[in-house]
Amino acid sequence: MARRCAVTRLLCGITLASALVASGCERAPSTDVARRDVSSPTIARSDVPTGIRFLADDTGQVGDFARVSSPRPFRFPEDHASHPEYRTEWWYFTGNLTNESGDHFGFELTFFRFALTPTAPDADSGSAWSTNQVYMAHLAVTDTRRRQFVAEERLARAALGLAGARSDPLAIWVESWRLEGDDDGAAKFSLDARGERIAVSLDVESLKPAVLHGDRGVDAKGPEPGNASYYYSLTRLAARGSITVAGRTEAVEGLAWMDREWSTSALSPDVEGWDWFAIQLSDGRDLMLYRLRRHDGSTSPFSGGSLVEADGTRRSIGPGDFALTPLEHWRSTRSGVRYPIAWRATLPRLGIELEMRPVLDEQELVLSVRYWEGAVRVSGRANGEPVTGHGYVELAGYR
């Protein structure tokens, strides 16, 4: 969804993007856990929790950016590419992989695009740095057996080839971190990102067609006009390649998940964050759920999800169709934030009850924005039969 908030992810995103354009050209310092590689300007750190909130008037409009208001035809591979007329967009990959010995690895690789203005600057502006687009990328790897979690980041403006997107052939990049793709009847992508301590190089191919969430791909986040995103997923991708952690490179294979959203929207004023779940079950089905959390702890009626059957058909999940119960909490020694990292999901109408527990408690990304996103193991019952699985959980907006 949400990642996701389905839309609007990361609360200081626009602040970051504005800082990119306004500040001078220098690199941010590295840390042993996360390196913020700023290709041009310095980014100001913020302690604000994630969840991009745009300044909007009381009609929900944001300047002259395009808004999501009604369903539209989705075309692939064209819609895998950028939609720069909208204010924010992301390409989100997560996955659970194993090596030849059965050791487990989780990964997240996400590319974010932020538009600063509705239109691009004039081509004759006289500056090669002139652009209205800023890109950010996050890379995280979980090495379960060695109990290691490493996250890194890149930020760059879409100028001088430092970052950008093209559609033919598909490519999204932030410096050397790249997503490339083609389509010959099935979605195929290559992912390549190499940081200081971690790297991911994977080929992924979708085993199911794209799933449109919400109302034919329009996923509302609140009652405000235009407060919605275009949102689709590739919920089951066969993945093969390599992962590097702390100098060790492992050949791996497994399953990945891709989330795609773009919008010019905001979370409603009474929403402080979200809990997002992407689960691949042993019976061939895939489950996406998200809960938008209000400030008083209640669940927004604009929460929801999708159950994707083994044959790729979708069943819509409304806010009254599921319940999420935290089972375990973990407090970060880095941020001091307490996260609910283990959950029970109950979907009575669908005959599903699952428990989701992290492969490692410490899977918090403390980068230019902060959130917990990690690999989880799944067990439970579906229609009275035992079921297992793997997935990813994202927890945003916790203080």
URNOR-V940935 format. One record per backbone hydrogen bond with DSSP energy under -1.0 kcal/mol. CO is the residue of the C=O (numbers start at 1). NH is the residue of the N-H. If there is no record, write none. Layout:
CO,NH / CO,NH
This chain:
4,3 / 4,6 / 10,13 / 12,16 / 13,17 / 14,18 / 15,19 / 16,20 / 17,21 / 18,22 / 19,23 / 24,42 / 35,37 / 35,153 / 36,38 / 37,155 / 40,26 / 57,60 / 61,57 / 62,65 / 75,79 / 77,80 / 78,81 / 83,86 / 85,66 / 87,115 / 88,263 / 89,113 / 90,261 / 91,111 / 92,259 / 93,109 / 94,257 / 95,107 / 96,255 / 97,105 / 98,253 / 99,102 / 103,99 / 104,144 / 105,97 / 106,142 / 107,95 / 108,140 / 109,93 / 110,138 / 111,91 / 112,136 / 113,89 / 114,134 / 122,125 / 127,130 / 132,116 / 133,158 / 134,114 / 135,156 / 136,112 / 137,154 / 138,110 / 139,152 / 140,108 / 141,150 / 142,106 / 143,148 / 148,143 / 150,141 / 152,139 / 153,37 / 154,137 / 155,39 / 156,135 / 157,159 / 159,162 / 162,175 / 164,173 / 166,171 / 170,181 / 171,166 / 172,179 / 173,164 / 174,177 / 177,174 / 178,192 / 179,172 / 180,190 / 182,188 / 186,184 / 187,206 / 188,182 / 189,204 / 190,180 / 191,202 / 192,178 / 193,200 / 197,246 / 198,195 / 199,244 / 200,193 / 201,242 / 202,191 / 203,240 / 204,189 / 205,238 / 211,233 / 213,217 / 214,216 / 215,218 / 217,231 / 218,215 / 219,229 / 224,227 / 226,228 / 227,221 / 229,219 / 230,262 / 231,213 / 232,260 / 233,211 / 234,258 / 236,207 / 237,256 / 238,205 / 239,254 / 240,203 / 241,252 / 242,201 / 243,250 / 244,199 / 245,248 / 248,245 / 250,243 / 252,241 / 253,98 / 254,239 / 255,96 / 256,237 / 257,94 / 258,234 / 259,92 / 260,232 / 261,90 / 262,230 / 263,88 / 268,271 / 270,295 / 273,293 / 274,396 / 275,291 / 276,394 / 277,289 / 278,392 / 279,287 / 280,390 / 281,284 / 285,281 / 286,308 / 287,279 / 288,306 / 289,277 / 290,304 / 291,275 / 292,300 / 293,272 / 293,273 / 294,297 / 298,294 / 300,303 / 304,290 / 305,317 / 306,288 / 307,315 / 308,286 / 309,312 / 313,309 / 315,307 / 317,305 / 318,321 / 323,346 / 325,344 / 328,342 / 330,339 / 332,336 / 337,332 / 339,330 / 339,341 / 342,327 / 342,328 / 343,356 / 344,325 / 345,354 / 346,323 / 347,352 / 348,351 / 351,383 / 352,347 / 353,381 / 354,345 / 355,379 / 356,343 / 357,377 / 361,363 / 363,373 / 365,371 / 369,367 / 370,50 / 371,365 / 372,395 / 374,393 / 375,359 / 376,391 / 377,357 / 378,389 / 379,355 / 380,387 / 381,353 / 382,385 / 385,382 / 387,380 / 388,282 / 389,378 / 390,280 / 391,376 / 392,278 / 393,374 / 394,276 / 395,372 / 396,274
